[in-house]
Amino acid sequence: MSSGSTVADKTFVLPGASVRMTDCTYCGSPVEDHDPLYVSESPDGEPTGQFCNYGCLSAHIDDEGLTTGTACEWSSSQ
């Protein structure tokens, strides 16, 4: 684990077969009709979100600005 990182900082993608939920967190479509994936804040935890596919997950991340301020340290001298 990298320094400064904790399990609470991560989101885990859970196997689709292990969970059953109905509506996509992003678009509201039934996830079971697509290629569903589920996310959780812990590897063995309950899902905190469900998505039709990686496209809906990616759009959700972009629309919610979930990557803003989460970049690794960067310097123009590197």
C-alpha positions, 0 to 999 in steps of 0.5 A: 500500500502506498504511503498516505493511502488507506482502505477508506480512500479506495472503491472496489469493483465487485463481481456482478454475480455476487450482488443483485440490484436493479437500477443503474446509479448513473442512468437508472436503467435495469443493470441486469439487462446489460453488463453490470458492475457494482462498487463498494468502499470495502472489498467484502462490503455491501455495494454502494453503487451499481452500473450498467457497464464501465461506460456508465461508471466512467460517465458517473465519475466524470459528471460527479467530478470524483477525480478532482483533487485526487491526482498523485503529486506532480511537479513540472520539474519531473 
